[in-house]
Amino acid sequence: MTVENKLRVRQSIISLQEDYERGNKKPLEDLMRAWKGIKELPPDDPHSFFALGGYHGEPFQYRKTVDNLAPEDSYLYWGGYCNHGNVLFPTWHRLYVLKLEEALQSIVPGVTLPYWDESDAYSLAKGIPPVLTQEKFELDGIILDNPLRSFVLPSSLSDAIPTEQRVYEKPRGYETVRYPLSGLVGTEEARQATEEHNAQYSDWNERNALLNKNVRAWLRGAPPTADDPNPSTNGVYAKLQECLAAPNYTVFSNTTSATQWNLINPGKVTAVESPHNAIHLAVGGFDFPGHQYGQLKGANGDMGENNTAGMDPIFFFHHCNIDRMFWLWQKRHGMRDTLDVIRDFAGTSSSDDQGPTPGFPPGQALNLTTPLNPFKKADGTAYTSNDCINIETQLGFTYAPGSLDEDLATAQPMALALEARRTSPKLHVSGVSRTAIQGSFIISAYALLPGQGGKPERYELGHSAVLSRYNVAKCANCLTHVDVMAHFPLDVLTASERQQADYRVELHSHAGTIPLTQGTSMAPQTTFATVMPNKPASPVEIRVID
């Protein structure tokens, strides 16, 4: 093809909104018309939003025996097609966004899916672009519910199995929610708790303000001081920049590979999956760790849970931006036409985090020729990563300029701070099991040092957002790799301070904040933490790696 003449261009959603406000209404109206159309298609239509949203998680299929598991492990579900925690994360989601865009084009030919530019000046200052949150939109002279704000389920969803609590089931007619609301409605007790919680946030303007306040906190990191208005190194903005410096595709692609790399190599790398996870939790129901607003117990939005995240329209605008980050990384590292998968490295097996997906037994190697189910090409064969490396020559689209397009070296003052983080010693945390935790969670770390008057001073080291499921113990995809590992740079401490610091690690879940350690020094420490009532304590190790 002649690339210059035929490339579709994905714009930022805020640019479409600004064009609309200047009088060029057609692009945004076409997008709204397309979204309204796919949401109204019958649930079994392959172009329907319900069908496409379900690829990521629910509605599940059940298998009485899965991959030769013991009889007591029968009635497991396989947890959707989505790939997380392995090297297929960027390419699988690239095709997922493409298939959603093709569905939109079946309603309005030529329309493209915009990206939410999460690191641009607007988002850092104000949060989510209004077109993704506003209640109403005028289309063809009719005031209608904004198609991008939520989705009303045309059919029920369930991840329940026999004898299991059904707290995360979603009935037909359920409307997806975001922070600060709760979406737990699967039992009478959960419905009552959710109604009481959500009644506190009945005013849309107040609710939207809280959502944007929280998203800004996640994007910017720790609250900047009056003397330093720049985002900190703890936020999504910094993590997006960090991932663009990843040295190879394997560690760029997913958190499993990146954490293993950090365990055996000096310094720290960040996978694109890390800031991706953080946005899911920010929109879905978690306050920024250690932020002044405190933990908002009871917020359980759909974006914060793998089972239903794909049912919230904002999911695809978020993932469109994650795919843009993928393309930026490719261009910066000369990887437009090829990707490097380190053979036998963590994150390159079907048993790494994602587990045995449909048709893939445990332990199968994942590479650029692995089928990206359920996505099919025009000839009926399965897409592979090799089919979607170059978005321009293979898929026929590109991205309009956005934030972080510039070289990292020019992105001051953040660049120098991030370089210090990449080369500093780090705190290693391992042994947290996802099976003991209901839903997504956050691991955060801080250091205590002697302060004036004997009162310890607290130094925040960072946090790691983990996008998970409400019922990991019955998810066949998850069971072969359930332990979570995290690394926190110690650049905020001097060498002397690192020797005398007491390091503390906390787990923030929907159930509240739980301390995982009582303090440690440079020597390794193993503690036993109970992260859920009536569950056995699990060993959590923390140690400093130079």
N, C-alpha and C positions, 0 to 999 in steps of 0.2 A: 504494500500500500504506500501511497505518498503520505507520510506521517503528518506533514505540515497541514495538509488539506483535510484529513479525515479524523484526526484525534478529537474525541470528546473531552471537554475540560470540566473537571470537578472544581467548583468554586467553594469558597468558605460560606457557611450559612449566614454569617453576619453581613457579608457583602451583598447577598441576595436581599436581605432585609433592608440594607441601606439603599439599594437600587429601588426597592419598592417604595420607600419613603420619599425618594426623589421623583417618583412618578412612573418609573419603569416597572410596572406591576406584573407583567406577564411571566417572567421566570419564576418568581415565588408562587404565583397563582397556579402555574402549571405543576409545580412541585406539590402543592397542597391538593390539587385535583388528582394527581397520581396516587398520593398517599391515601386519600379518601377512597379511591377506587379499589386499591388492593385490600384495604381493611373491610370493605363491603363484599368481597368475593366469598363464595361458599367455602367453609373450612377445608373441604377436601380438594379445592382447586389448587394446583401446584404453585400458582402465582399469588395465592392469598397470603396476607400477612400472618395469619394464624399458622398456616402450613410452614412458611419460611421461619417464623419465630420459633417454631417447635424443633427445628433442626438443632438448636443450641442446647435444648434440654427437654422439657416436657412438651407434648405428652409422651410418656415413656412406653417402651415395650418391655415385657417381662419374659424371663427365661427361667423355667423351673430348675434347670441345671446350667451353670455357666462355667465354661472352661474347666470342667472336671473338678469343680469345688465340692467340698464335703456336703452330705445331705442336709446338715443343719444350716448351710448357707444357700439353700434353695430359695426361690422367689426373689432373687436379686433383679434389679433393673440395670440396664446398661448405660443410662445417663446421657443420652443424646450423642450426636455425632461430633460435637465440638472437640477440638484438640487444644489442651492446655498443658503447660509443663513439659512440652517436648518441641523438637525442631520444626514441627508442622504448624505450630501456632500462627506464625505470620501468613503462611501461604494458604492454609485452610480458611482463615478469616478474610484474606484477600478475595477468595472466590465467594465466600458467603456474602460479602458486601456487593460483589458483582452480580450475584443472582438476585439479590434484593433490587438492585438497580434495573436489571432486566425486567423484573416484575413491574416496576414503576413504568418502564417504557412500553409495557403491554397495554397500559392505560393511556399514557401520553407519550407518543413516539418522540425520541430525541431527548427526553428529560434526563438529567444526571443527578446523582445523589451528592449533595454538598457535604463538606466536612465541618465539624465543630472545631475550630482552631483554638485548642485549649490553652495554648501558650501565647496567644496574641494579647495586645494591650487591653482590648475590651474585656476579655475573660478574666485577666488578672485584676482588673479594676472593678468589674461588676458581676462576674459570674457567668451563668448560662445565657446565651443569646435569647432575647425575649420571645422570638418566634417559636422556640422549643418549649416554652412554659406558659404562654398566654392562654387564657381560657377560651377565647372565641376568635374566629377569623371570618371575614366577609369574602365569600366566593360566589361569583355569578349572581350578585345581588342578594344573597342569602347569608344571614349570620348563622354560622354553624360552630359546633364544638371543634376546637383546634385539632386537626388530625395528628399533629406531632406531639401533643401533650401526654396522651395516654392511649390505652387500648382496652375496649370492653370485650371480654372473652365470649366468642360465639359458642364455645363448647367448654366443658369442664377440663381441668388439669389435675393430675394426681401423681405424687411420688410415694403414695402409701402402699404398703404390702400387707398381707394377712398378719394380724396381731400387732401391727405397728401403729403408733400414734399418727393421726392424719392431720397434724397441725398445719402443714404447708399445702394441703389441697386447695384448689381454687375452683369455685363453682362457676357454671355458666352465668354470665352477667356481671362477673367480677371486673372491676376497673383497676388497671395497674396504678400503683402509687409510687411516690418518691419521698425522700427525706422532707419533712420530719414525720411522715405518716407511717403507719404499720399496715402490712398486707396479710397478716396471719389470720386466716378465717376458717381453717380446716376443722376445728372442733368448736363446740358451743362455748367452752371456756375461753378459747382463743378469740372467738368472735366478740365476746363480751369485753375482754381486755382491749381488743383493738378498737371497739366502739368508744370505750372510755378514753383511750389514748388519743384517738383522732378527733374527738370532740373538743379537745384543747386547742385544736388548730383548724377550726371551722372557717376562719376568714382567709380567703385565697391570697390576698395581698400580704398578710402577715406570714402565711405559710411559704409563699414564694420568696419573701425576703429572707426567711430562715434558710431556705435551700441555697440561695445565692451566697449568703454569708458563709455557709459551711463550705460550699464549693470554692469560694475565694480562698478560704483558709487552707484547704488542701492544695490548691494551685500554688499559693505563695509560700507555704511553709510556716514556720514559727512566726508569730506576729512581729513585723519589723519595728525597730525602734524609731523614735522621732528623728534621730540623726541618720538613719539608714532606711530609706523608703524602698530599697530594692528587695525582691523576693529572696528568701533564705535558701540554703542548700538542702533543706529538708522537704521541700515541696515537690509537686508534680512538675512544675516548670523546670526545676533543676534536674529531676530524674529524666525528663525528656531529652535534655541536653546531654546528660551522662550516657544514655543509651546510644546516642549517635556517635559516641567515641568508642564503642565496643570494638575489639580488635578483629573479630571474625563473626560470620553469620551464626555459628552454633551458639555462642554465648550471647549474641544480640537477641536471638530468637525467643528465648524462654528462661524462666527463673530456675529450673532444674539445672540446666547447663551452666548458668551464670554462678549459682551458688557453689557448684562443684569447682568451677574455675577459681573462685575466690578462696576456696579451701586449700588449693594446692599451688596457688600463685601469689606473689606479692601484690599489694594494692587491691583495688576493688573495681569490678565492672558491674554495669547495670543492664539488665535485659529490658527490652521494650515491653515485655509482659508486666514489669513492675509498675510503671506509671499507669499502664492500662488497668491493673487491679485497683489502684488507688482511686481512679475516677469512678469505677463501679461502686466502691464503698462510699465515696463522697456523695454520689447521687442516690445510692440505695439506702443509706441509713446509719452511717457512722460519723460522729464528730471527728474533726482532726485531732489526733492523739495529743494529750497534754494541753489542748487549747483552753482558753478561758471560759468557753461556753460549757465545758463539762460534758461528760458522757450522757447522751440523751437516750436513756433506757426506754425501750419500747418502739423505737423506730426500726421498721423492717420493710423497706421498700424493695421493689422487684429487681432493680438493677444490682442490688447487693447480694443476689443469690443466683448461682449458675442455672438453677432449674427454670427460672422465669425471666432472666435478664433480657433474652431475645424478644420478649413480648412487649417491652417498652420501646417505642420508636426512637428514643434518644440513643439507644444501644447502637444503631447503625450510623448515626452521625459521629458518635464517639469512635467506632471502629473504622470509619472512613478516615478519621484523623490518624489513628494508629497505623493504617495502611500507608498514609502519607509519610509518617515517620519512617516506615520501612523503606519507602522509595527514596527518601532523603538519605538514609543510611547507605542504600545501594549506590547512589550517585557519588557520595563522598568517598566511598571505599572502592570504586571501580567495579561494582558488582551488578551492573545493569543486566548482564546476560548470563551470569553464572553465580552460584552460591556454593559455599564451602561447608560441608557437614563433616565434622570430625568423627570418624568411624569409632564405634564402641564407647563413645564418651557419654556421660550422664545426659539424659534427655534425648537419646537417639534410639530408644527402645519403646515398644508398646507397653512396657511395664513401668515406665517412668511417669509418675503422676497421673497421666491420662488413663493408663490401664488398658485392659483388653477391650477395644472398641469392636463393634460388629464386624465379624469377618477376620479379625486379627487376634491370634492367640497371644498369650503373655510371652514376652521375651523376643518378639519379632523385631528385627532391625527396621528403623524408620529412616528413609532417605528421600532423595529427590524423585524417585520413581514410585514411591508409595501412593496408592490410590487415595485421593482426598474425597472420601465418601461423604455425602451422597451425590456429589456434583458431577454431572455428565456433560460431555462435549456434544456437538451436533450429531456426530456419528454414533452416539450411544456409549462410547467408552468413557471410563472414569478419567477425570482430570488428575494430573499429578503436579507436584511443585514445578517440574520442568516446563509445564505448560503455562505458567503464570509468573515467571521471573521478571520479564520485561513488560511492564504495563503498557508501554507505548507500541511496541512492535507486535506483541502477542495478544494483547487485550484491547488495544485501540483507544485508550484514554490516558490522560495525564492530569496533573494537578496545577491549578492556578497558584501563583506565588502566595506564600503565607509566612507565618512566623518561623524562626529558626532556619530559614533558607540560607542565611549567611553562614560563612565558615565559623566554626567554633572559636577560632583564635580571635575573631573580631567581636565576640559576644561578651564584652566586658561590662561590669566587673565580675560577672559570674564565672568566666572561664578560669581565672586564677584560683578561685575558691574551689572549683570542681577538680582542678588539677591536684590541689593539695589533698583532697579526699581520695582521689584515685591512687595515691602513692603512700597514704598513711597506714600505720598498723590498724587492725580492726578487731572488733569483738565478735567472736563466733558463738552462735546459738544453734543448738540442734536438739532433737528429741521430742519436739512437740508433735503429738499425733492428732491428725484431723478427725479421726474416728471418735474422739472424745468430745468434740465441739460441734454444736448445732449451728450450722450456717457459717458465713464468712467471719473473719476475725483479723485482728491486728496484733503484731508483736512489736513492742516498743522497748527501748533501752535508754538508760541514763546512768550517769556516774555521780557519786557523792564524794565530795572533797571537804576537808576541814575548812570551816569559815570563821569569821570573826565571832567572838563570844561563844565559841564551841558549837554554834549551829551549822550543820553541814550545808554546803552550797550544792545545788543540783545543776548538772550540765546535761542537756538533752543530746543524745547520740543519734537518734533517728527512729524510724519505724518501718515495718514491712507489712504491707497489706496483702492478705491472703484471700482470694476469691474462691469460695468453697460451696458446699451444698449443705442443706439442712439435715440430710440423712446420709452421710458418707458411709456409714457402716453397712448400708444395703445397696450401695452403688458399685456395680461390678467394675466400672471404669476406674474407681478410686482405690480399691482395696489392695492392689499390688504395690502401691507406693503412697503411704499415708503420712510419713514423717516430714516435717517442715524444718528447713534450715535457713538461717538469716545471718547477715554480716553487717556490722555497723562501724563505719570509719571513726577513728579516734583523733581526727585532726583538730578537734576543739581543745585537746589536752596536750600539754607539754610532756616530754619524756619523763620528767620527775612526777608529774601529776598522774601519769598512767601507772606508775609504780605504786602509788599510795591510794589510788581510787578504789572505792567499793562500787562494783558494777551491779546494777539492778535491771531485771527484765520483767516486763509485765505483759499479760495477755488481755486484750480488750475484745470481748465477745458480746453478743446480744444479751448474755446473762449478766454482764457487768465486767469489772476490772479485777483480774486475779494476779497477784505477785507470783512469779515463777522462781525467783531466787531471793535469798536473804542477804546477799552480799558476797563479793569475791574479790580477789586481787589478781595479780598476774598468773597465779597458779590455776590450773583447771579446776572446775567445781562441778559436781553433779548433785542436783537436788531432785526431790520427788514432789511434783505439783499435782494437785487435784484440780482439773479444769472443768469438771462437771459433777454435780451431785450424783452420788450412787455409782460413780465410775472409779476404777482403781487409779491410784496415782501413777504418773508416768515419769521416767527419768529425763531431766532436762540438763544438758551440759552447756556451760559457757566457759570460754577461754579466750585469751588474747593471742592473736597471731600477728607477729611482726612482719 
